[in-house]
Amino acid sequence: MRVFTACTLLLLLLLLFLSSVESHRFHLPKSDGKYLTEDEQWLDQSIDHFSPIDHRQFKQRYYEFLDYYQVGGPIFLKICGESACLGIPNDYTAVLAKKFGAALVSLEHRYYGKSSPFDDLATNNLRYLSSKQALFDLAVFRQYYQLIVLQESINAKYNLSKAENPWFVFGVSYSGALSAWFRLKFPHLTCGSLASSAVVLAVYNFTAFDQQIGESAGAQCKAALQEITELVDEELQSDGGSVKALFGAAQLMNDVDFLYFLADAAVTAFQYGNPDVLCSPLVDAKTSGKNLVEAYSSYVKDYYLGIFGASVKTYDQQHLKNTTVSDASGDRLWWFQVCSEVAYFQVAPENDTVRSPRIDTQYHLNLCKNVFGEGIYPDVDMTNLYYGGSKIAGTRIVFTNGSQDPWRHASKQTSSPDLPSYIINCHNCGHGTDLRGCPQSPLNIEGNAENCSSPEAVHKVRQEVINHIDLWLSECKGK
């Protein structure tokens, strides 16, 4: 005979309760807290939204998190961008969802992660990879989730058959641009959007990117980086194999691929809120007469490839030419979007450059041709004509940027009543600070801003965002 203690009975009752809940719809955060949910959901999505005769479909992954949802409350759509979408991150959107009683949903971008329409990523199969197709994916998903998922699971239960939830859209970086563009192109489907570090301006020669790195670095660190660039350029001419090996990048046969890798390693420190990790040892090496190149190689190997988790092969054009669908396909996919639509060519300025002057326009065009073939180039004029660039004419879009982020020069930095824009000013405020806190990578739970050099600056902008969301949701409900 089995004897049940009070604790055992309590545990069994708890297990019975949990099993009665629809397990695919309500989730507890994972133990590490980085994701609110990683439970995959799927919908059938059109491959080509613009063809009246092509009705092929593919499976597109999405996520939902309803723990904070109050019946009739808003739906917060967190857009996934140019990488695999592994779940709904536990960043500041979780705080906002709690505050507003919102459901959180997130749609994986077509082609990325598990949402690939094709088994092979040859250039011809990438012709449906564009921001325009992605926006229609979001519109279809929004209608599917509102009219089918919510209606069947919640609204019908509470006899809210004609209820239309207010929606609000969120995104950071490229997905921040998608957030702004979604509100621009589908204003009837969302009450507003947050466009965090949103790169809404397609830029052909993005020299302002490198100039911001110099400004964010400060005089001493900038001088050290410039000297490193000159020394590495010289060593590449005399003993390229050795200097590449020093940085753990011997596989990069193309010298400019290697120089781009070194430039990106420095960018990451400022873009993602860790400037002192880079600058402190470089300035120390410079003032004490140590070998600057070796000091920089330690940063690259220990931080950029180690802690941050970057991969050398991301910069290898042979890797970018690989058409097999894999966990590393995002590198090829994003370069296709760069080469076909938005450019953002991070070229060296003519004067006072931090990166090597060999990283020029021709390098980027050659890469596009080598990786994707003839005829692939970014028509940024048409992209900006379609969306408006930094002169975007939408309404109820709030733009936010970090003061040290080089990408802010492709965003909208001027404010207006319909399109408010805020700069978060602090020493380590970079890409998506309003949602990610400091540093911006790795993830800070609920976007914790305590490690920002000025938490007050972050809190001030966050309060402005809350005010706009509150106002626009109330105006939306009033219609």
Salt bridges, closest charged atoms under 4 A:
ASP39 OD2 - HIS27 ND1 2.62
GLU40 OE2 - ARG61 NH1 2.75
GLU40 OE2 - LYS114 NZ 2.80
ASP44 OD1 - LYS59 NZ 2.66
ASP54 OD2 - ARG56 NH2 2.76
GLU64 OE2 - ARG25 NH1 3.03
ASP91 OD2 - LYS78 NZ 2.61
GLU108 OE2 - ARG61 NH2 2.58
ASP137 OD1 - HIS49 NE2 2.60
ASP137 OD2 - ARG110 NE 2.67
GLU164 OE2 - ARG142 NH1 2.58
ASP210 OD1 - ARG355 NE 3.05
GLU227 OE1 - LYS286 NZ 2.38
ASP255 OD1 - LYS244 NZ 2.81
ASP276 OD1 - HIS427 NE2 2.97
ASP284 OD2 - LYS290 NZ 3.53
ASP331 OD2 - HIS319 NE2 2.78
GLU341 OE2 - LYS132 NZ 3.78
ASP352 OD2 - LYS222 NZ 2.40
GLU374 OE2 - LYS369 NZ 3.15
ASP405 OD2 - HIS431 ND1 2.49
GLU446 OE2 - LYS98 NZ 2.73
GLU475 OE1 - ARG396 NH2 2.99
